[in-house]
Structure formats: structure tokens, C-alpha cells
Amino acid sequence: MSDPILAAIRRNVLELLPDVEPELVTEDRSLTDLGCNSIDRAEVVSMTMEDLGVSVPVREFADVHDIGALAAVLRKHAP
């Protein structure tokens, strides 16, 4: 995966949910589809923001329904 933002999301999902097959972590999947509960989802977002060195207001995640949308929000704030 050449996109560092998607790679960071994938890495964090797999760290939190080691039973998930890496090839299932795709842009069109939601974190819920992969088995994340609300705490897991918040943790993935938090860990990924920390990895990328970005800070994103919580309200910007309101319309995020899949990994691609999450990556797009994070990409807007990436240096």
C-alpha cells in the first residue's frame, strides 16, 4: 500500500484486531464491518492521527462511513 495514510489506518486496525485479514482492510470497508466497536473505532482514529502527527476536530468525522472517507479527512490535515 503506497498511501501512507491508508497504510497507517491498516496498521492500526490490524494492531487492535489481529484476527482481521489484512486484505480485508480496504477503502470501501467500514471499521464496523471489520469488527470494531465504538471504542475500537475511536482508538484507530486516535492512533492514526498520532502516527501522522495531525489533529482533526471530532466534528469532521461525522460523515465518515468507510476507511476511504476516514483517509480523506486525515489527508486534509496531513502536512
C-alpha positions as CSV (number, residue, x, y, z in Angstrom):
1,M,0.0,0.0,0.0
2,S,1.7,3.2,-1.2
3,D,-0.6,5.7,0.5
4,P,1.0,6.4,4.0
5,I,-2.4,7.4,5.4
6,L,-4.1,4.2,4.3
7,A,-1.1,2.2,5.5
8,A,-1.3,3.8,8.9
9,I,-5.0,3.0,9.2
10,R,-4.4,-0.6,8.1
11,R,-1.6,-1.0,10.6
12,N,-3.7,0.3,13.5
13,V,-6.7,-1.8,12.6
14,L,-4.5,-4.9,12.5
15,E,-2.9,-4.0,15.8
16,L,-6.3,-3.6,17.5
17,L,-7.9,-6.5,15.7
18,P,-5.2,-9.1,15.0
19,D,-7.8,-11.6,13.7
20,V,-8.7,-9.4,10.8
21,E,-7.2,-10.5,7.5
22,P,-5.0,-7.6,6.1
23,E,-6.6,-7.8,2.6
24,L,-10.0,-7.0,4.2
25,V,-8.8,-3.6,5.3
26,T,-9.8,-1.7,2.1
27,E,-11.2,1.8,1.4
28,D,-14.7,0.6,0.8
29,R,-15.0,-1.2,4.2
30,S,-16.1,0.4,7.4
31,L,-14.4,-0.1,10.7
32,T,-17.6,-1.6,11.9
33,D,-17.6,-4.1,9.0
34,L,-14.2,-5.2,10.3
35,G,-15.5,-5.8,13.8
36,C,-14.6,-2.5,15.5
37,N,-16.9,-1.4,18.3
38,S,-17.2,2.4,19.1
39,I,-14.1,2.3,21.4
40,D,-12.0,0.5,18.8
41,R,-13.1,3.0,16.1
42,A,-12.0,5.9,18.3
43,E,-8.8,4.2,19.1
44,V,-8.0,3.5,15.4
45,V,-8.6,7.2,14.6
46,S,-6.6,8.4,17.6
47,M,-3.6,6.1,16.9
48,T,-3.6,7.1,13.2
49,M,-3.7,10.8,14.0
50,E,-0.8,10.3,16.4
51,D,1.1,8.3,13.8
52,L,0.6,11.0,11.2
53,G,1.1,13.9,13.6
54,V,-2.2,15.5,12.8
55,S,-5.1,16.8,14.9
56,V,-8.6,16.8,13.5
57,P,-11.7,18.2,15.2
58,V,-14.1,15.4,16.1
59,R,-17.0,17.0,14.1
60,E,-15.1,16.3,10.9
61,F,-15.6,12.6,11.4
62,A,-19.4,12.9,11.5
63,D,-19.9,11.8,7.9
64,V,-17.1,9.2,7.8
65,H,-18.7,5.8,7.0
66,D,-15.7,3.9,5.5
67,I,-12.0,3.7,5.5
68,G,-11.7,5.7,2.3
69,A,-13.6,8.6,3.8
70,L,-11.6,8.4,7.0
71,A,-8.4,8.6,4.9
72,A,-9.8,11.6,3.1
73,V,-10.5,13.5,6.3
74,L,-7.0,12.7,7.6
75,R,-5.4,13.6,4.3
76,K,-6.9,17.2,4.5
77,H,-4.9,17.7,7.7
78,A,-1.7,15.9,6.8
79,P,1.4,18.1,6.4
